[in-house]
Amino acid sequence: ALFPLVVMAKVVKPYLISIQFLLLFAVLIMTVHGIYNPIGVTPVFEIFGGLTFKYESMVYASVMSFRILVIGTAAVLFVMTTHPSDMASALVKWKVPHSFAFILLSTFQIIPIIAREAKIVMEAQQARCLDVKGSLIQRVKNLVPMFAPLFIITFMKVHQLSYVLECRAFSRKGEKTSLRETKIGSLDYTFLLGMLGFLAFEIYLKLFMMGSLHLTTDALLTYSLFGTWIVFG
């Protein structure tokens, strides 16, 4: 259901690059659960050393893997197709406090800034003969001279941001304006109502099948999936 949206948004190539870690994680889950999960009783095939994949364990692992891929796909698609300023503007239109919308906006913006500064610090330390290609232990030790200047730069950026906010009267009460204005139309309301209806139907099925909302691991993953759908919507 989500992958056609990836195709429609024309972000297939960057999506596949971003989802590689989750695909590796899914393969790891399939392998470990398929062999060692105690719920498995029906052998499917055996590999070296007497390790056997069980049918029930593989079904459980498949469900777990697809849930992780769904959550990851929704998150990646949201980040790739939504400008942070558009999200903040939409939240303000939905009567979310301006300060809370700004917190979300600054969170999305600070991550690429820190990543860019980390790259600059790494290149500067390499120019000072810091070995970043040694053994794993040596590379971990070399992270210390990288983190110290990175933390200082980050705090300086935040300090500068506080001055910028005060210069733009961030703490002033009243209606705020935005450089990027987001329009919420009938299609948005229809989509949100459809998502809420689908969520209500899923909760009804869960109550009908289980009798109550038990906070088992399976249920928590399901509710996390519901939450991801809402955020994506």
Disulfide bonds with the S-S distance in Angstrom:
none
